Amino acid sequence: MLKQIGSPIKGPSGQLLPLSAGIEVDGTVYLSGQLALCDGRIVGDDIGEQTAMILANIETILATADLTLQDIFKASIWLTRREDFPAFNAVFASKFSEPYPVRSTVVSDLVVDGALIEIEVTATRSRS
């Protein structure tokens, strides 16, 4: 059975996007890729600010499912600039402890103007 997690997502122009913030299936929560959105707008001028905003948004969504960042076991990261990796990694590392989630990080264009990073995560109720 599918269970919707989190609130509907508004894009930068204010329209509701045709996607769920997250879906839970059999105790596993899959979150859509998150941008540094606040009130439908990209916030933060640098990678550190945007990474922190995204992780805060992820925490909020996971909390609606009674989960935390420590329940994440997989993260996929898209950066727009290779040189942002060290600053991103420092913020990411400050929010997690061992065992760290498995992770993929790639450099790619993103669809939303001003977005420097997108983070998609998968969490589980059974992580221990």
N, C-alpha and C positions, 0 to 999 in steps of 0.2 A: 504494500500500500504506500502511496506517495503522500507526504505531508509537506505543505508549503511552510517555509521558515522565513521570518522577517517580513518587512513591509514591501509594497510595490516600489519599484525604483523609478525615479524621475531622471530624465536626461538633462543635459545642460540647457536645453531650450524649454524645460518645464513639462514636457510631455511624458506620460507614463510609457515606459518601455515594455515591449512584449516579452518579458522574461521574469523569472522569480529570483529574488535575492538568494534563496536557497531552497533545496528540496531534501527531505529526509527519506531514506529508503532503508528499512531494516536496521536502524541504529547508526547508519552512516549518513552524514550531512555533507552535501555538495553545495558549495557556494559559487555563484556566478562570479566572473572576474569583477573585481572592485577597483574603482578609480577614486581619486582624492576628491570625492563629491561631498559638498555640504550645501543643503538647500538647493540642490540641482546645479551647483556651480563647482568648477574645479577650484580648489584652494591650495595655496602654497606655491611659492616661486622656485623652490629647489627640491631636490630628490628627498632630502631628509624630512622636510615638512610634509611632502606628499605621502611618503612611506608611513609616517606616523599617523596621518589622517586615515589612510586606508586601513591600517591595523586597528585603529580605534573603531572604524566602521565595521570591520570584521568582528571585533569583540562584541559590539552591540547586536549584530545579527546572531552570533552564536549564543549570546545570553538569552535570546528569545527561545532557544532550544535547550536552555540549562546546560550549556557547554562553555568552555573557555578556550583561549589560545592554546593551552596545554593539551587540548584534545585534538589538535590538528596533527595529522600524520603525513600530509602531502601538500606542498605549495608549488605553484607554477607562477613564475615572475616574467613579466615583459618590461624591459627598459627601453627607452628611446635612445639613450646615449650610453655607450660602453663605459665612458669615464665616470658615470654615476654609480657604478657597481660598488666601490668601497664605501661610499656614504650610505647607500641603501643597505649594504650588508651590516654596517655598524648598528643601524636602527633595528633591523630585523633581529640581529643577535641579542640586542638588549631586551627583547620581548619574549624570548624563548629560552628554555633550559633543556638539558639532556634528558631523554633522547630527543635530539632535534628532529623536526620533520624532514622527510626526504624532500628534495627540491630540484626544480629545473629553472634555469634563468637564461633568457635569450634577449637579444637586442632586436627590436622590431619597431616599425611605425605603429602608432595607435590611432584609432578612429577619431577620438575626441581631441580637439585643439587644446593645447595647454597641458594635456596629460603627459607626464614624464614616466609613469609607471602604472602597471595593472597587476593585481595580485588575485589569484584564484586559489582557493584552499578546499581541502577535504578533511573532515573531522569525524571522529567516531566516539560513541559512548563507551566502547570497550577498551580504549587505550589506557594502559597502566604501566 
